[in-house]
Amino acid sequence: MATDQHTLARLFATIEARKGADPTSSYTAKLFGKGKAKIAQKLGEEATETVIAAMQGDTAEIAAESADLLYHLLVLWAETGVAPDDVWAILDQREGTSGIAEKASRKE
């Protein structure tokens, strides 16, 4: 089974469906119940764990932590009203632009 943007879209739809669900039966609903600050904190924790796995060179752990990181990022998007298509559109706009040129184009 291929995992791609469609997998993320399905996961995002599942996450959205958990809004208002019983937090005792859904980790996602529990995160939503704790609010944006807690969701952002969890995202930061997962990012740190991904970095640690990368520094240790453990590819299996990098993959596992990356999955956790993407999940928590999608929860944060859902909490803040960002749709995956919003992010894909920005990535599409940046495609073919050097990272240096893109950063230089941002307003300070």
C-alpha positions in Angstrom: 0.0 0.0 0.0 1.4 3.4 -1.0 1.4 6.1 1.5 1.2 9.6 0.1 -0.7 12.8 0.2 -4.0 10.8 0.1 -3.0 9.0 3.3 -2.5 12.3 5.0 -5.8 13.5 3.7 -7.6 10.4 5.1 -5.8 10.9 8.4 -6.8 14.6 8.5 -10.4 13.6 7.9 -10.3 11.2 10.8 -8.7 13.8 13.0 -11.4 16.3 12.1 -14.1 13.7 12.9 -12.7 13.3 16.4 -13.5 17.0 17.3 -16.0 16.8 20.0 -15.6 13.0 20.5 -15.3 11.5 23.9 -11.8 12.2 25.2 -11.9 9.0 27.2 -12.1 6.9 24.0 -10.0 9.0 21.6 -6.5 10.4 22.1 -7.2 12.9 19.4 -10.3 14.2 21.2 -8.3 14.4 24.4 -5.7 16.6 22.6 -8.5 18.8 21.2 -9.9 19.1 24.7 -6.6 20.4 26.0 -6.4 23.1 23.4 -3.9 24.6 21.0 -1.1 25.2 23.5 -1.0 21.5 24.5 -1.2 20.4 20.9 1.6 22.7 19.9 3.7 21.4 22.9 3.1 17.8 21.8 4.2 18.7 18.2 7.4 20.2 19.7 8.1 17.1 21.7 7.6 14.9 18.6 9.9 17.2 16.6 12.6 16.9 19.3 12.2 13.1 19.4 12.6 13.0 15.6 15.8 15.1 15.8 17.2 12.8 18.6 16.5 9.7 16.4 18.2 11.4 13.5 21.2 12.2 15.5 21.4 8.6 16.7 21.1 7.4 13.1 18.2 5.0 13.9 16.3 4.9 10.7 13.4 2.9 12.1 13.0 5.3 15.0 13.2 8.3 12.6 10.3 6.8 10.6 8.3 6.1 13.8 8.9 9.6 15.2 8.2 11.2 11.9 4.8 9.5 11.8 4.1 10.8 15.3 5.3 14.3 14.2 3.0 14.3 11.1 0.0 13.1 13.2 0.5 15.9 15.7 1.1 18.5 12.9 -2.3 17.5 11.4 -4.0 17.8 14.8 -2.5 21.3 15.1 -3.8 22.2 11.6 -7.3 20.9 12.5 -7.2 22.9 15.7 -6.2 26.1 14.0 -8.3 25.8 10.8 -5.5 25.0 8.4 -6.5 22.6 5.7 -3.9 20.3 4.1 -4.8 21.8 0.7 -3.7 25.2 2.0 -0.2 23.8 2.8 0.0 21.9 -0.6 -0.9 25.1 -2.4 2.0 26.9 -0.7 4.4 24.1 -1.5 3.2 24.1 -5.1 3.9 27.8 -5.4 7.4 27.3 -4.0 8.3 24.4 -6.3 11.2 25.2 -8.5 12.2 28.2 -6.4 15.5 28.0 -4.6 15.2 28.0 -0.8 17.6 30.9 -0.7 15.5 33.0 -3.1 12.3 32.0 -1.3 13.6 33.1 2.1 14.9 36.4 0.6 11.4 37.1 -0.8 9.8 37.0 2.6 9.1 40.3 4.4 11.1 40.8 7.5 
